[in-house]
Amino acid sequence: MNKSKKLINLPENIIPEMIQGMVGAHPDILSLEGRTGRAIVAVDGPRDGKVGIVIGGGSGHEPAFAGYVGRGLADAAAVGNIFASPSPDHITDAAHQANGGAGVLMLYGNYTGDVLNFTMALEELEAAGIPARQLAVADDVASAPADRRGERRGIAGDFFVFKIAGAAADQGEPLARVEALARKANAHTLSMGVALAPCSLPQTGKPNFEIGDDEMEIGMGLHGEPGMRRDKLATADAVTDELVSTILAEMQPVAGDRVAVLVNGLGATTYVELYLIFNRVKQILDGRGIQIHRSWVGEYATSLEMAGASVTLLKLDDELTGLLDHPCRSVALTVGSTAAGDTRGARTQRRATGSEAQEATPQADLITLGNITPLVFREMMAEAGRQIIAARDWLSELDGVIGDGDHGVTMEIGWKAVQAALANAPQDETIEGSCKRMAKAFLDAVGASSGPLYATAFLRAGTAVGGRQNLDGAALATWLAAALQGIRDRGRAEPGDKTMIDAWVPAVEAAQGLGATASESEVMQAARDGAERGMNATAALESRRGRSAKLGARSVGHIDPGAASTFIILRAMSAALDRAPV
C-alpha cells in the first residue's frame, strides 16, 4: 500500500499551524481568541444581545467549519483534530467568545464523538448560567431511512443549516426561535454522496479505506465511512440520477416548488466533474418544474483529498428563502453585502472562560492496604500509553475497515497527553488525584468519542477508590468496574453493540469473579484475558452503535477497534503490575 504525499511539517503541529495560517490570511474576518487556541471567532460577529452561533467539528473538512465563521453566519468555531470532534474545553471556549448574553446555539454533524463532546459542553455552559441549545445536523439520506432520521450522519447539509441559523441570529431572533429555524432547515435539507478514491490521515499517510480502480462507493460518509453499496464506476449522469432520485423520493417536491442546490466536492474532485453533476441536477429539476432559487458548486465540506462529490437540496418556503438570502460574509461563503468591520452593537468585553479543574489534594487517613501504590498506578497508566502508541497503526487499520480510520491516531494523542500529565504529577498525589489529572488531559487532547468516554471512566474510577492510598485486589476490581460504568453511562452502549463495552464487560466480570481475596496481579490478569476474549468476539457481531452501525452486516468479520484498544490498555496495566516491586 503506497503512502500519500502531503505538504506538512510535524504531524502534531498540523492543527495549530493551520489555524495560524487561516487567521493570518483573513484578519478582517477571523481572530483566534480564548484559552485553548482552538476557538476561531468572527471579528465582527459576536454582539451583546445577539444569540451566539457556535459550530465545530473535526479538521480535514475545510473550509468547514471555521470557513463559515463571519458576520451573518457563525460567531465562533471550535476546531478539532483531523476527523475528531473538538473537546468540551474547546467548545466551551468558543461558546464563551460567542456569548452576547442572549444564549448560545451549537451546531455540528451527527457523529458519536461530536454528540458526546458537545453534550458535555452544553452541561458545562448551563452549569455556568449560560442558556445553551444544540442541534446535530442529520442530512445524509444514505445513512438511515426516513423513519430513523435521528440516526443519520451530517454531511454537506451543514452548509444550509449554518446559513439559516446564522441569519436568524443576525436578525436578532431569540434563542428558542433561532433553534426552531435551524431545526426547520435541518428537516428540509437532504444530501447524498459518492466516493471514488480514499483520503489518508496526515499522521499515517495511508488510505483510510480501499477501493478498486473501477469502483465507486454510493452513499459514502464524510470521513470515509462505507455507504449503501459498492458498485462499478458509472457515468456522471447515471451517478447523479441515483443521488438526486433518492433525495427527491423522500423530499417529494412538486412542480412550482423552490430549492437551493449544493454540489460539493470532497477534496480531489475537479470543477469539471462538479459542473457535470450540477448540469444533470438542473436537468432533473427543470424536468419536474422545480425552480432552483440559489446554487453553489465547489468544495464546501471536504474529506481531505477524497475523490467524490455530494448533492444537497434544501426545500424552500418564504421563511427559509428570506434567511438564505440574508447577507453574510465568511471565508467560504458570502451572500449579498454586509458592513465589513461594522462593530455597532459589538460586545466590548469577552465573557470569562471558566477556571481550570482543581487538582485533588492528598487526604488524611487513607487506606494503605494493597501493593498498587500511587507510583505503581502511574507506571501502569504510562505503560498503557506506551503500548497504545506502539499499536497506533494497527488500531487505525482496524478502524479503517469499519469506521473512519483515525482510532489509533486519536488514542495516541490522548495517551500522550496522559503521559505528559502524569509526568508532572506530584510524588504524593493520590490515585484519585491522578485519575482526575488523566481525565482532564485526555478530554482536552481528544475530541473523538473516546475522549468523553475515557475521561468519564477515569473520573468515576478515581472517585470509587477515593478513600484509598493504595489498591489491593478487591479495590482494583472496584476501580475497573467504576471505569466500565462511567463508559456505559456516558456512551449508552450495551454488550453486543460491537463497541469497547464488549471488551470491558467480560474484563470486569472476570476481575470481580475472583473474589475479595484475589491478588492485584490475579485481578489484572483476569481482566486482561476477559478483554481479549471480548475483543475477539466482536468479530462475529454486527455493529449497532457509532459510525460502523451504518454498515449493518458488512461490519461482521472485523474486530472492533475500541475493543482492541481496551484489551491493549488492560494488557499493558497487567504487564506493568507484574514488573512492579512488591
Disulfide bonds with the S-S distance in Angstrom:
none
